[in-house]
């Protein structure tokens, strides 16, 4: 199910890509880093986000080192971007960085790669690698 912020921001940003091409956003919880399907490209973005424990539903925490994986594919004017569905106050920044990567990887534009940094959240606990999905998958920067 598309969250309105993702959908609206994605559709607004995609209008700045090549005229005539259409792009769609798909949420995929099973996306695997460094293993896009044949012919697909990958972009790994960073953001901050707030999490809630799925067991108790009460415990919450912030993280400023959230890794978001995007797989993208363009063929015959039809583009698809797959990503897990996360909630972040920085969706606009993530999508702007994704659009830059699409321009570089899918349209072969020679652009300077300048990623916008996400807004940080206040942190009350240290990074816990045993609870970090990116650490477990070997793609965490910490």
C-alpha positions as CSV (number, residue, x, y, z in Angstrom):
1,X,0.0,0.0,0.0
2,X,1.5,3.4,-1.0
3,X,1.8,6.0,1.7
4,X,0.7,9.3,0.3
5,X,4.0,11.1,1.2
6,X,6.0,8.6,-0.9
7,X,3.6,8.5,-3.8
8,X,3.1,12.3,-4.0
9,X,6.8,13.1,-3.6
10,X,7.9,10.4,-6.1
11,X,5.4,11.6,-8.7
12,X,6.4,15.2,-8.4
13,X,10.1,14.4,-8.7
14,X,9.7,11.9,-11.5
15,X,8.2,14.7,-13.7
16,X,11.8,16.1,-13.9
17,X,13.1,13.0,-15.6
18,X,13.1,12.4,-19.4
19,X,9.8,13.5,-21.0
20,X,7.7,10.6,-22.2
21,X,9.1,8.0,-19.8
22,X,6.8,6.8,-17.0
23,X,8.0,5.6,-13.6
24,X,6.2,3.7,-10.9
25,X,7.1,3.0,-7.3
26,X,6.7,-0.5,-5.8
27,X,7.2,-1.4,-2.2
28,X,9.1,-4.7,-1.6
29,X,9.9,-5.9,1.9
30,X,12.1,-8.7,0.5
31,X,14.5,-6.4,-1.4
32,X,18.1,-7.6,-0.9
33,X,21.1,-5.3,-1.0
34,X,23.8,-5.8,-3.7
35,X,21.5,-8.3,-5.5
36,X,19.3,-6.5,-7.9
37,X,17.6,-8.6,-10.6
38,X,19.4,-8.9,-14.0
39,X,19.3,-5.5,-15.8
40,X,18.3,-3.6,-12.6
41,X,20.5,-0.9,-10.9
42,X,20.8,-0.2,-7.2
43,X,21.0,2.9,-5.1
44,X,21.6,2.7,-1.3
45,X,20.4,5.8,0.5
46,X,20.8,6.9,4.1
47,X,18.2,8.7,6.2
48,X,16.9,9.0,9.8
49,X,13.7,7.5,11.1
50,X,11.7,6.6,14.2
51,X,11.0,3.0,15.0
52,X,8.5,1.2,17.2
53,X,9.0,-2.3,18.7
54,X,6.9,-4.8,16.7
55,X,6.7,-7.1,19.8
56,X,5.4,-4.7,22.5
57,X,4.3,-1.8,20.4
58,X,5.3,0.7,23.1
59,X,9.1,1.0,22.9
60,X,10.2,3.7,20.4
61,X,13.6,5.0,19.3
62,X,15.3,7.2,16.7
63,X,18.1,6.3,14.4
64,X,20.2,8.6,12.2
65,X,21.8,5.7,10.3
66,X,18.9,4.1,8.5
67,X,19.9,2.4,5.2
68,X,17.3,2.3,2.4
69,X,17.8,0.1,-0.6
70,X,16.4,1.1,-4.0
71,X,16.4,-1.1,-7.1
72,X,15.5,0.6,-10.4
73,X,14.9,-0.5,-13.9
74,X,14.1,1.4,-17.1
75,X,13.1,-0.3,-20.3
76,X,11.3,1.1,-23.4
77,X,10.2,4.2,-21.5
78,X,8.8,2.3,-18.5
79,X,10.6,2.7,-15.2
80,X,10.1,0.9,-11.9
81,X,11.7,1.6,-8.5
82,X,11.4,-1.0,-5.8
83,X,12.1,-0.1,-2.1
84,X,10.9,-1.1,1.3
85,X,8.1,1.0,2.7
86,X,9.5,3.0,5.6
87,X,8.3,6.1,7.4
88,X,10.8,8.9,7.6
89,X,10.5,12.7,7.8
90,X,13.1,12.8,5.1
91,X,11.3,11.1,2.3
92,X,11.6,14.1,0.1
93,X,15.4,14.2,0.5
94,X,15.6,10.4,-0.1
95,X,13.6,10.7,-3.3
96,X,15.6,13.7,-4.5
97,X,18.8,11.7,-4.0
98,X,17.2,8.7,-5.8
99,X,16.3,10.9,-8.8
100,X,19.9,12.0,-9.1
101,X,21.0,8.3,-9.1
102,X,18.3,7.5,-11.7
103,X,19.7,10.3,-13.9
104,X,23.2,8.8,-13.5
105,X,22.5,5.1,-13.8
106,X,19.4,4.9,-16.0
107,X,19.9,7.9,-18.3
108,X,23.7,7.9,-18.3
109,X,23.8,11.6,-17.4
110,X,27.3,12.9,-16.5
111,X,26.4,14.5,-13.2
112,X,28.2,15.4,-10.0
113,X,26.9,13.1,-7.3
114,X,26.0,15.4,-4.4
115,X,23.7,13.7,-2.0
116,X,21.6,15.8,0.3
117,X,21.9,14.8,3.9
118,X,18.8,13.9,5.9
119,X,17.7,15.9,9.0
120,X,19.0,14.3,12.1
121,X,16.8,13.1,15.0
122,X,17.7,13.3,18.7
123,X,19.4,10.0,19.8
124,X,19.1,8.6,23.3
125,X,20.8,5.3,22.9
126,X,23.9,4.0,21.2
127,X,23.9,2.1,18.0
128,X,23.1,-1.6,18.6
129,X,24.6,-3.7,15.8
130,X,22.7,-6.8,16.9
131,X,19.4,-4.9,16.3
132,X,20.6,-3.1,13.1
133,X,19.3,-4.8,9.9
134,X,21.9,-3.0,7.8
135,X,24.7,-4.4,10.2
136,X,23.3,-7.9,9.9
137,X,23.3,-7.6,6.1
138,X,26.8,-6.1,6.1
139,X,26.0,-2.7,4.6
140,X,26.0,-0.4,7.7
141,X,28.5,2.4,7.7
142,X,29.0,2.4,11.5
